[in-house]
């Protein structure tokens, strides 16, 4: 998320040099969050180790308070406000995890909190943010318009804007994850984590490199928003054009000035992943590990699963699953698309005589093959459907490619005109 920190009297100047947080700042941040934020599990996964070809550990920030790592940095920043700042309250522009993290932190500290969201923000996310006691104002049709409204409100009401990533306190808060990783896996070799604005990568990198400089840290960005990768390649901040990715949590047009400075020095590489790999990984996490992980949260594992040979089989590799807040409607789409990607759902179109019992014979035969019919859709009105016939789309759940071959052979033997729709 793009935000700007405000002082008591004026908007923070982006040209002002910010202090780079240190390992001591991260240690102090851990003390601040100790009684409020969970130490999340580090889970060794034999299934994903086999699929990725390495010894893989999953850091489950998807099980964090508010469902995301964002609460760490938000709580540290809110905890360090002056009495004057706290009395005026805080404000943030966000439609996702940052909003919930700030709202939760403000509620714990009993500080007034306003979150500005776009008018088209997910109703579920709006409700979740309100559930933490924040006042939600919906302004504008996109994030940039909501951010403009945030600046106006902050100036009028004297509220402090809580930056989502480009702030030393926020970075220190996210860095507490690095301390936990070293406590639970002292001989870690590589850490893969998602990169949007760069706050998570910056904080973890400071914590890890301060203690274990030989550990490799690899950031994973969406192919649609490779802002940090481009910035590192060119040695200066780069801004991406608007694209689209299912991983909205890392769909950031430009990284922060401070986060770029840190990531450019300490992160070993930035790699890219596409939405297809992310969807497949979300599906596998649900089915194999019983974990609900949002698209941005699954990005690092998606890269590992879709790019074999990146690490040795004996290397101890961590994939940071950064959040688990995903809309239920999107989750349904992920399940359907995941089944298709795994070759376990087939959608076919068949043309039948428009007579009673015509479909029953097909359905009975399909059932005998132990194929589960998920959905049936009739089409009699399209121009490509001859009069006296009916087009039928069947969504079918199958076991594997061999199962699909048996189904196709059955349809051919019955003389049924069909085509695979997807």
C-alpha positions as CSV (number, residue, x, y, z in Angstrom):
1,X,0.0,0.0,0.0
2,X,1.2,3.5,-0.7
3,X,1.1,5.8,2.3
4,X,3.1,8.6,3.8
5,X,4.0,9.2,7.4
6,X,2.9,12.5,8.9
7,X,4.4,14.5,11.7
8,X,2.2,16.4,14.1
9,X,2.2,19.5,12.0
10,X,2.9,18.6,8.4
11,X,3.1,15.9,5.8
12,X,6.3,14.0,5.9
13,X,8.6,15.0,3.0
14,X,9.6,12.0,0.8
15,X,13.0,13.7,0.1
16,X,13.9,13.7,3.8
17,X,16.4,11.0,4.7
18,X,15.0,8.4,7.0
19,X,16.9,6.4,9.6
20,X,17.6,2.9,8.5
21,X,16.5,0.5,11.3
22,X,19.0,-1.8,12.9
23,X,18.9,-5.2,14.6
24,X,18.6,-3.4,17.9
25,X,15.4,-1.7,16.6
26,X,14.0,-5.1,15.7
27,X,14.9,-6.6,19.1
28,X,13.0,-3.7,20.8
29,X,10.1,-4.1,18.4
30,X,9.8,-7.8,19.5
31,X,9.5,-6.6,23.1
32,X,6.7,-4.3,22.1
33,X,4.7,-6.9,20.3
34,X,5.4,-9.8,22.6
35,X,2.1,-9.8,24.4
36,X,-0.1,-8.9,21.4
37,X,1.3,-10.6,18.2
38,X,1.7,-14.3,17.8
39,X,4.9,-16.1,17.2
40,X,3.7,-18.1,14.2
41,X,4.6,-21.7,13.5
42,X,7.5,-22.8,11.2
43,X,6.3,-26.1,9.7
44,X,8.4,-28.6,7.9
45,X,6.5,-30.0,4.9
46,X,7.4,-33.3,3.4
47,X,4.8,-32.9,0.7
48,X,6.0,-29.5,-0.5
49,X,9.7,-30.5,0.1
50,X,9.1,-33.3,-2.5
51,X,7.3,-31.0,-4.9
52,X,10.0,-28.3,-4.6
53,X,12.9,-30.6,-4.6
54,X,14.4,-29.3,-1.4
55,X,14.0,-29.4,2.4
56,X,11.2,-26.9,2.7
57,X,9.8,-25.1,5.8
58,X,6.6,-23.0,5.8
59,X,6.5,-19.9,8.0
60,X,2.8,-19.5,8.7
61,X,2.1,-15.8,9.0
62,X,-1.3,-16.7,7.4
63,X,-2.2,-17.7,11.0
64,X,-1.1,-14.4,12.5
65,X,-3.5,-12.1,14.4
66,X,-5.7,-10.3,11.7
67,X,-4.6,-12.9,9.2
68,X,-1.4,-11.2,8.1
69,X,2.1,-10.1,9.1
70,X,1.1,-6.5,8.6
71,X,-0.1,-6.3,12.2
72,X,3.5,-6.5,13.4
73,X,4.7,-3.3,11.9
74,X,1.4,-1.5,12.5
75,X,1.5,-2.3,16.2
76,X,5.1,-1.2,16.6
77,X,4.4,2.1,14.8
78,X,1.2,2.8,16.8
79,X,2.9,1.9,20.0
80,X,5.6,4.6,19.4
81,X,3.3,7.5,18.8
82,X,3.7,10.5,21.1
83,X,0.8,11.3,23.4
84,X,-0.1,14.2,21.2
85,X,-0.2,12.1,18.1
86,X,-2.2,9.4,19.9
87,X,-4.8,11.9,21.1
88,X,-5.4,13.0,17.5
89,X,-5.7,9.4,16.3
90,X,-4.3,7.6,13.2
91,X,-5.4,7.1,9.7
92,X,-4.4,4.8,6.8
93,X,-5.5,4.3,3.2
94,X,-5.9,0.6,2.5
95,X,-8.3,-2.0,1.2
96,X,-6.6,-5.0,2.7
97,X,-4.2,-6.3,5.4
98,X,-2.7,-3.0,6.3
99,X,-6.1,-1.7,7.2
100,X,-6.8,-4.5,9.5
101,X,-3.4,-4.4,11.1
102,X,-3.7,-0.7,11.9
103,X,-7.3,-1.0,13.1
104,X,-6.3,-3.8,15.4
105,X,-3.3,-2.0,16.8
106,X,-5.3,1.2,17.4
107,X,-8.0,-0.8,19.2
108,X,-5.4,-2.4,21.5
109,X,-3.9,1.0,22.3
110,X,-7.3,2.7,22.5
111,X,-6.4,5.2,19.8
112,X,-9.0,6.6,17.4
113,X,-8.5,5.1,14.0
114,X,-9.9,5.9,10.6
115,X,-9.3,3.8,7.5
116,X,-10.0,5.1,4.0
117,X,-11.0,2.5,1.5
118,X,-12.1,2.8,-2.2
119,X,-15.8,2.7,-2.8
120,X,-15.4,-0.7,-4.6
121,X,-13.5,-2.3,-1.8
122,X,-14.5,-5.8,-0.9
123,X,-17.5,-5.8,1.6
124,X,-15.9,-8.6,3.5
125,X,-12.7,-6.5,4.0
126,X,-14.7,-3.5,5.0
127,X,-16.6,-5.5,7.6
128,X,-13.4,-7.1,8.9
129,X,-11.8,-3.7,9.3
130,X,-14.8,-2.3,11.1
131,X,-14.9,-5.3,13.4
132,X,-11.6,-4.1,15.0
133,X,-13.3,-0.8,15.9
134,X,-12.0,1.5,13.1
135,X,-14.1,4.1,11.4
136,X,-14.2,3.2,7.7
137,X,-14.7,5.9,5.1
138,X,-15.1,4.9,1.5
139,X,-13.8,7.5,-1.0
140,X,-12.8,7.3,-4.7
141,X,-12.9,4.5,-7.2
142,X,-9.4,3.3,-6.7
143,X,-6.5,3.3,-4.2
144,X,-5.0,6.5,-5.5
145,X,-8.2,8.4,-5.0
146,X,-8.7,6.9,-1.5
147,X,-5.1,8.0,-0.7
148,X,-5.8,11.6,-1.8
149,X,-8.8,11.6,0.5
150,X,-6.6,10.2,3.4
151,X,-4.2,13.1,3.1
152,X,-7.0,15.7,3.2
153,X,-8.6,14.1,6.3
154,X,-5.3,13.7,8.0
155,X,-4.5,17.4,7.5
156,X,-7.9,18.6,8.6
157,X,-8.0,16.4,11.7
158,X,-4.3,16.3,12.6
159,X,-4.2,12.5,12.4
160,X,-0.9,10.5,11.9
161,X,-0.9,8.5,8.7
162,X,0.5,5.0,9.3
163,X,2.6,4.1,6.3
164,X,2.3,0.5,5.2
165,X,6.0,-0.1,4.5
166,X,8.2,2.9,4.1
167,X,8.8,3.6,7.8
168,X,11.6,2.5,10.1
169,X,9.2,1.4,12.9
170,X,7.1,-0.6,10.5
171,X,10.1,-2.2,9.0
172,X,11.4,-3.1,12.4
173,X,8.1,-4.7,13.3
174,X,8.2,-6.9,10.2
175,X,11.8,-7.8,11.0
176,X,10.6,-9.7,14.1
177,X,9.7,-12.5,11.7
178,X,13.4,-12.9,10.9
179,X,14.3,-13.3,14.6
180,X,11.7,-16.0,14.9
181,X,13.1,-17.8,11.9
182,X,16.6,-17.9,13.3
183,X,15.3,-19.1,16.7
184,X,13.4,-22.0,15.1
185,X,15.8,-22.9,12.3
186,X,19.3,-21.7,13.1
187,X,20.9,-23.4,10.0
188,X,18.5,-22.0,7.4
189,X,20.1,-21.7,4.0
190,X,17.5,-19.7,2.0
191,X,14.4,-17.6,2.7
192,X,11.9,-16.8,0.0
193,X,9.3,-14.1,0.8
194,X,6.8,-11.9,-1.1
195,X,7.7,-8.3,-2.1
196,X,5.3,-5.5,-2.7
197,X,6.4,-2.2,-1.2
198,X,9.3,-3.9,0.4
199,X,8.7,-3.5,4.2
200,X,8.6,-7.2,4.9
201,X,11.7,-8.0,2.8
202,X,13.6,-5.1,4.3
203,X,12.8,-6.0,7.9
204,X,13.6,-9.7,7.5
205,X,16.8,-9.0,5.6
206,X,18.1,-6.7,8.4
207,X,17.3,-9.3,11.1
208,X,18.8,-12.3,9.1
209,X,21.9,-10.6,7.6
210,X,22.8,-9.1,11.0
211,X,23.1,-12.5,12.5
212,X,23.7,-14.9,9.6
213,X,25.1,-12.9,6.6
214,X,25.5,-16.0,4.4
215,X,21.8,-16.9,4.4
216,X,20.3,-16.1,1.0
217,X,17.2,-14.0,0.9
218,X,15.1,-14.0,-2.3
219,X,12.2,-11.7,-2.8
220,X,9.3,-12.8,-5.0
221,X,7.2,-10.3,-7.0
222,X,4.3,-10.6,-9.4
223,X,5.2,-10.6,-13.1
224,X,2.6,-7.8,-13.5
225,X,4.3,-5.6,-10.9
226,X,8.1,-6.1,-10.9
227,X,8.7,-2.7,-9.4
228,X,11.5,-3.7,-6.9
229,X,13.3,-5.9,-9.4
230,X,13.3,-3.1,-12.0
231,X,14.4,-0.6,-9.4
232,X,17.3,-2.8,-8.3
233,X,18.3,-3.5,-11.9
234,X,18.4,0.3,-12.7
235,X,19.8,1.4,-9.4
236,X,16.9,3.9,-8.7
237,X,13.2,3.8,-7.9
238,X,11.1,2.7,-10.9
239,X,7.3,3.0,-11.2
240,X,5.3,0.4,-13.0
241,X,2.3,1.0,-15.2
242,X,-1.0,-0.3,-14.0
243,X,-1.3,-4.0,-14.6
244,X,-3.4,-6.8,-13.1
245,X,-2.6,-9.6,-10.7
246,X,-4.7,-11.8,-8.5
247,X,-2.0,-11.0,-5.8
248,X,-3.3,-7.6,-4.9
249,X,-1.2,-7.6,-1.7
250,X,2.0,-7.3,-3.8
251,X,0.5,-5.3,-6.7
252,X,2.6,-2.2,-5.9
253,X,3.5,0.3,-8.6
254,X,6.6,1.7,-6.8
255,X,8.5,0.4,-3.7
256,X,9.3,2.7,-0.9
257,X,12.4,4.9,-0.8
258,X,13.7,3.5,2.4
259,X,12.7,-0.1,1.7
260,X,14.5,0.1,-1.7
261,X,17.7,1.3,0.0
262,X,17.6,-1.6,2.3
263,X,16.5,-4.3,-0.1
264,X,19.0,-3.2,-2.7
265,X,21.8,-3.8,-0.2
266,X,20.7,-6.9,1.6
267,X,18.4,-9.0,-0.5
268,X,20.2,-11.4,-2.8
269,X,17.8,-11.6,-5.6
270,X,14.3,-10.7,-6.8
271,X,12.4,-13.3,-8.9
272,X,9.0,-13.2,-10.5
273,X,5.9,-15.5,-10.5
274,X,2.7,-15.4,-12.4
275,X,-1.0,-15.8,-11.4
276,X,-1.3,-19.3,-12.8
277,X,1.4,-20.6,-10.5
278,X,-0.1,-18.7,-7.5
279,X,-3.6,-20.2,-8.1
280,X,-2.2,-23.7,-8.3
281,X,-0.2,-23.2,-5.1
282,X,-3.2,-21.8,-3.2
283,X,-5.2,-24.9,-4.3
284,X,-2.4,-27.3,-3.2
285,X,-2.0,-25.5,0.2
286,X,-5.7,-26.0,0.8
287,X,-5.8,-29.6,-0.3
288,X,-2.5,-30.9,1.0
289,X,-1.7,-28.7,4.0
290,X,-5.2,-27.6,5.0
291,X,-4.0,-24.0,4.8
292,X,-6.0,-21.0,3.4
293,X,-3.4,-18.6,2.0
294,X,-4.2,-15.4,0.1
295,X,-2.6,-14.9,-3.4
296,X,0.2,-12.6,-2.2
297,X,0.9,-14.9,0.7
298,X,1.3,-17.9,-1.6
299,X,3.7,-16.1,-4.0
300,X,7.0,-17.3,-2.6
301,X,5.9,-21.0,-2.5
302,X,4.4,-20.6,-6.0
303,X,7.8,-19.6,-7.3
304,X,9.5,-22.6,-5.5
305,X,7.0,-25.1,-6.9
306,X,7.2,-23.7,-10.5
307,X,11.0,-23.3,-10.7
308,X,12.7,-26.5,-9.8
309,X,16.5,-26.8,-9.4
310,X,16.8,-23.4,-7.6
311,X,18.3,-25.0,-4.5
312,X,19.9,-28.2,-3.4
313,X,17.9,-31.1,-2.0
314,X,19.7,-30.8,1.3
315,X,19.4,-27.1,1.7
316,X,17.0,-25.8,4.4
317,X,14.6,-23.4,2.6
318,X,11.9,-21.2,4.2
319,X,8.9,-20.0,2.3
320,X,7.1,-17.2,4.1
321,X,3.3,-17.5,3.7
322,X,2.5,-13.9,4.6
323,X,-1.2,-13.8,4.9
324,X,-4.5,-15.7,4.7
325,X,-7.1,-13.1,4.0
326,X,-8.9,-14.1,0.9
327,X,-12.5,-13.4,-0.3
328,X,-14.7,-16.5,-0.3
329,X,-15.9,-15.8,-3.9
330,X,-12.2,-15.8,-5.0
331,X,-11.5,-18.9,-3.0
332,X,-14.3,-20.7,-5.0
333,X,-12.7,-19.6,-8.2
334,X,-9.3,-20.8,-7.0
335,X,-10.7,-24.3,-6.2
336,X,-12.3,-24.6,-9.7
337,X,-9.2,-23.3,-11.5
338,X,-6.9,-25.3,-9.4
339,X,-8.8,-28.5,-10.2
340,X,-8.5,-27.7,-13.9
341,X,-4.8,-26.9,-13.7
342,X,-4.2,-30.2,-11.9
343,X,-6.1,-32.1,-14.6
344,X,-8.9,-33.0,-12.2
345,X,-11.7,-31.0,-13.7
346,X,-12.9,-31.2,-17.2
347,X,-15.5,-29.1,-18.9
348,X,-17.0,-30.6,-22.1
349,X,-19.7,-29.5,-24.5
350,X,-22.0,-32.1,-25.9
351,X,-24.8,-31.8,-28.5
352,X,-27.9,-34.0,-28.0
353,X,-31.3,-34.5,-29.5
354,X,-33.7,-32.2,-27.6
355,X,-35.8,-35.1,-26.4
356,X,-36.7,-36.6,-23.0
357,X,-34.1,-39.1,-21.7
358,X,-31.3,-38.0,-24.1
359,X,-29.2,-36.5,-21.3
360,X,-30.0,-39.3,-18.9
361,X,-28.2,-42.0,-21.0
362,X,-25.1,-39.8,-21.1
363,X,-25.2,-39.1,-17.3
364,X,-25.7,-42.7,-16.4
365,X,-22.7,-43.7,-18.5
366,X,-20.5,-41.0,-17.0
367,X,-21.6,-42.1,-13.5
368,X,-20.5,-45.7,-14.2
369,X,-17.0,-44.3,-14.9
370,X,-17.0,-42.8,-11.3
371,X,-16.9,-39.3,-12.8
372,X,-18.5,-36.7,-10.6
373,X,-20.8,-34.2,-12.4
374,X,-20.2,-30.9,-10.7
375,X,-22.4,-28.7,-12.9
376,X,-24.8,-29.0,-15.9
377,X,-25.7,-26.1,-18.1
378,X,-28.1,-26.2,-21.1
379,X,-27.9,-24.1,-24.2
380,X,-30.7,-24.2,-26.8
381,X,-30.7,-20.6,-28.0
382,X,-27.1,-20.0,-29.3
383,X,-26.8,-19.6,-33.1
384,X,-24.5,-22.6,-33.3
385,X,-27.2,-24.9,-31.8
386,X,-29.3,-26.5,-34.6
387,X,-33.1,-26.6,-34.1
388,X,-34.2,-29.8,-32.4
389,X,-31.0,-30.2,-30.4
390,X,-29.7,-29.0,-27.1
391,X,-26.2,-28.1,-26.2
392,X,-25.1,-29.2,-22.7
393,X,-22.0,-28.0,-20.8
394,X,-20.8,-30.6,-18.2
395,X,-18.2,-29.7,-15.6
396,X,-16.7,-33.0,-14.5
397,X,-14.4,-33.9,-11.6
398,X,-11.9,-36.6,-12.6
399,X,-9.0,-38.3,-11.0
400,X,-6.2,-37.8,-13.6
401,X,-5.4,-37.8,-17.3
402,X,-6.1,-41.6,-17.6
403,X,-9.5,-41.1,-16.1
404,X,-10.2,-38.4,-18.7
405,X,-9.1,-40.7,-21.5
406,X,-11.6,-43.3,-20.4
407,X,-14.3,-40.7,-20.4
408,X,-13.4,-39.5,-23.9
409,X,-13.4,-43.1,-25.2
410,X,-16.9,-43.6,-23.7
411,X,-18.3,-40.6,-25.5
412,X,-16.8,-41.7,-28.8
413,X,-18.3,-45.2,-28.4
414,X,-21.7,-43.7,-27.8
415,X,-21.4,-41.6,-30.9
416,X,-21.9,-38.4,-28.9
417,X,-20.7,-35.2,-30.5
418,X,-18.6,-33.4,-28.0
419,X,-15.7,-31.0,-27.5
420,X,-13.5,-30.1,-24.6
421,X,-14.4,-26.6,-23.5
422,X,-11.6,-26.2,-20.9
